[in-house]
Amino acid sequence: MSASKPTLRWGIIGTGLISSWFVQDLCLERENAQASHIIQVVGSSSVEKGNRFIDAHVQQRQSRPPPLCATYEQTYRDPDVDIVYIGTPHAFHKQNCLDAIAQGKHVLCEKPFALNAKEAREVFKAAGEKGVFVMEALWTRFFPLFEAFQRVLHRDEAVGDVVRVFCDFAMNQSLSSLDASSRLKNPALGAGSLLDIGIYSLTWGLAALDSQMGGKAQQPKIVAAQTLVDSIDVASAMILLYPDGKQGILTCNTSTKTPPVFCRVEGTKGHILVEGVASSAPRSFTIYTPQTPEGQKYEFERPGKGFYWEADSVALDIAAGKTESVQLPWAETLRVLDMLDEVRRQGGAKFPQD
Ligand SMILES: NC(=O)c1ccc[n+]([C@@H]2O[C@H](COP(=O)([O-])OP(=O)(O)OC[C@H]3O[C@@H](n4cnc5c(N)ncnc54)[C@H](OP(=O)(O)O)[C@@H]3O)[C@@H](O)[C@H]2O)c1
């Protein structure tokens, strides 16, 4: 690793599935890494669990001493931690962020950044006052594929003017077999398809329908419906209606599986299909125009899962003295959460914290 590359020392909060994927990716040897990442401390509600996590996901992978196992609070306070990664259920994101910010730490917090826009505004206010970097870990936005997708649509206008976008994220979460305390079933933990997976459908729709983000983006009208079971949304459907007539038809579901083509963008001169196992982890996209009726496919290599792209981007931003990401600014996280709030207002899914 070149000395000119920035190094970040991470404190990991929560030892569940997503934290395991994140740390494994950060430990990968990569030829084109833009930054160096050290897993410094693992914060867990249980010492045993934390140590098991370190053994299973970091110990053999990191070419440095293994991380310390600590409580959440010790992790926030550790002077050798530069940035805290938050991998807890959505309902704890606000408090975990506030606690880390209070100790002057930078923060990368899993999606959805908070349960609603009000909570997110509170966190960004605290980050602004403390002058620390904070970003939502919407990892897909940092895939080279995602950037290429936006470039061909908006700069190259590969399919002309965008007219409609369909995107779906469905996965069978076997909810009936889960315990009521699961984060996928308990409304107090933020359960529901919309915030868990629908946020990706919305992300692709917004990126395809508008080249701008945050306050500069056009504001579509939203029409939404949700299927509620035991007060959580097991399916959500959103239609975005833009002032010029463009439409986004964006869906999510917890009892079926999206086929490998999860997104279709139709324009005045052709269409694009986006392929992958899920809309969170795209593999390729194919452009169909009268000149390429068989389709021109763009494939992208992705060693590991692809979490290092967001981590590298964060490291570069922090090294440059920024407090928010250009690729995912606070205003865009808030815009998305405002939309998710509106979908839930129309569809009926509520959290006790709302
Ligand atoms: N980017 C992605 O692709 C992606 C994928 C999956 C999930 N996520 C996001 O990551 C977050 C965590 O999801 P996950 O699937 O990793 O969840 P998970 O497997 O249930 O893990 C969550 C961890 O949070 C900690 N935690 C603290 N209080 C908890 C409580 N009351 N109930 C359950 N866990 C608690 C636990 O760690 P300790 O016991 O060690 O404290 C637990 O292992 C969610 O916000 C989700 O949206 C993102």
The ligand as an SDF file (V2000), in Angstrom:
LIG
                    3D

 48 52  0  0  0  0  0  0  0  0999 V2000
  -25.8750   -2.7880    2.8120 N   0  0  0  0  0  0  0  0  0  0  0  0
  -26.5140   -3.9540    2.7760 C   0  0  0  0  0  0  0  0  0  0  0  0
  -26.5260   -4.6840    1.7980 O   0  0  0  0  0  0  0  0  0  0  0  0
  -27.2320   -4.4290    3.9780 C   0  0  0  0  0  0  0  0  0  0  0  0
  -27.5590   -5.7600    4.0490 C   0  0  0  0  0  0  0  0  0  0  0  0
  -28.1560   -6.2000    5.1930 C   0  0  0  0  0  0  0  0  0  0  0  0
  -28.4500   -5.2840    6.1990 C   0  0  0  0  0  0  0  0  0  0  0  0
  -28.1330   -3.9790    6.0770 N   0  0  0  0  0  0  0  0  0  0  0  0
  -28.4720   -3.0360    7.1520 C   0  0  0  0  0  0  0  0  0  0  0  0
  -27.6300   -3.3100    8.2680 O   0  0  0  0  0  0  0  0  0  0  0  0
  -28.3690   -3.2100    9.4770 C   0  0  0  0  0  0  0  0  0  0  0  0
  -28.2000   -4.5040   10.2520 C   0  0  0  0  0  0  0  0  0  0  0  0
  -28.7090   -5.5900    9.4970 O   0  0  0  0  0  0  0  0  0  0  0  0
  -28.1940   -7.1060    9.7300 P   0  0  0  0  0  0  0  0  0  0  0  0
  -28.9100   -7.9220    8.7210 O   0  0  0  0  0  0  0  0  0  0  0  0
  -26.7330   -7.1530    9.7560 O   0  0  0  0  0  0  0  0  0  0  0  0
  -28.8040   -7.3840   11.1850 O   0  0  0  0  0  0  0  0  0  0  0  0
  -28.3940   -8.5110   12.2170 P   0  0  0  0  0  0  0  0  0  0  0  0
  -27.7220   -9.6400   11.5170 O   0  0  0  0  0  0  0  0  0  0  0  0
  -29.5980   -8.7870   13.0260 O   0  0  0  0  0  0  0  0  0  0  0  0
  -27.2800   -7.8060   13.1370 O   0  0  0  0  0  0  0  0  0  0  0  0
  -27.5290   -6.6410   13.8520 C   0  0  0  0  0  0  0  0  0  0  0  0
  -26.5440   -6.5260   15.0080 C   0  0  0  0  0  0  0  0  0  0  0  0
  -26.8750   -5.3470   15.7310 O   0  0  0  0  0  0  0  0  0  0  0  0
  -26.6410   -5.5520   17.1240 C   0  0  0  0  0  0  0  0  0  0  0  0
  -27.8380   -5.2550   17.9060 N   0  0  0  0  0  0  0  0  0  0  0  0
  -27.8910   -4.3590   18.8930 C   0  0  0  0  0  0  0  0  0  0  0  0
  -29.0960   -4.3320   19.4460 N   0  0  0  0  0  0  0  0  0  0  0  0
  -29.8470   -5.2530   18.8170 C   0  0  0  0  0  0  0  0  0  0  0  0
  -31.1960   -5.7230   18.9680 C   0  0  0  0  0  0  0  0  0  0  0  0
  -32.0220   -5.2330   19.9020 N   0  0  0  0  0  0  0  0  0  0  0  0
  -31.6290   -6.6650   18.1230 N   0  0  0  0  0  0  0  0  0  0  0  0
  -30.8220   -7.1680   17.1880 C   0  0  0  0  0  0  0  0  0  0  0  0
  -29.5210   -6.7680   17.0170 N   0  0  0  0  0  0  0  0  0  0  0  0
  -29.0470   -5.8260   17.8250 C   0  0  0  0  0  0  0  0  0  0  0  0
  -26.2370   -7.0120   17.3140 C   0  0  0  0  0  0  0  0  0  0  0  0
  -24.8160   -7.0210   17.4480 O   0  0  0  0  0  0  0  0  0  0  0  0
  -24.1230   -7.1670   18.8990 P   0  0  0  0  0  0  0  0  0  0  0  0
  -24.9060   -8.2460   19.6160 O   0  0  0  0  0  0  0  0  0  0  0  0
  -22.7480   -7.5660   18.5990 O   0  0  0  0  0  0  0  0  0  0  0  0
  -24.2240   -5.8520   19.5840 O   0  0  0  0  0  0  0  0  0  0  0  0
  -26.6290   -7.6670   16.0050 C   0  0  0  0  0  0  0  0  0  0  0  0
  -25.7850   -8.7360   15.6790 O   0  0  0  0  0  0  0  0  0  0  0  0
  -29.8070   -2.8820    9.0870 C   0  0  0  0  0  0  0  0  0  0  0  0
  -30.0430   -1.5030    9.2520 O   0  0  0  0  0  0  0  0  0  0  0  0
  -29.8930   -3.2450    7.6240 C   0  0  0  0  0  0  0  0  0  0  0  0
  -30.7660   -2.4230    6.8690 O   0  0  0  0  0  0  0  0  0  0  0  0
  -27.5080   -3.5500    5.0120 C   0  0  0  0  0  0  0  0  0  0  0  0
  1  2  1  0
  2  3  2  0
  2  4  1  0
  4  5  1  0
  4 48  2  0
  5  6  2  0
  6  7  1  0
  7  8  2  0
  8  9  1  0
  8 48  1  0
  9 10  1  0
  9 46  1  0
 10 11  1  0
 11 12  1  0
 11 44  1  0
 12 13  1  0
 13 14  1  0
 14 15  2  0
 14 16  1  0
 14 17  1  0
 17 18  1  0
 18 19  2  0
 18 20  1  0
 18 21  1  0
 21 22  1  0
 22 23  1  0
 23 24  1  0
 23 42  1  0
 24 25  1  0
 25 26  1  0
 25 36  1  0
 26 27  1  0
 26 35  1  0
 27 28  2  0
 28 29  1  0
 29 30  1  0
 29 35  2  0
 30 31  1  0
 30 32  2  0
 32 33  1  0
 33 34  2  0
 34 35  1  0
 36 37  1  0
 36 42  1  0
 37 38  1  0
 38 39  2  0
 38 40  1  0
 38 41  1  0
 42 43  1  0
 44 45  1  0
 44 46  1  0
 46 47  1  0
M  CHG  2   8   1  16  -1
M  END
$$$$
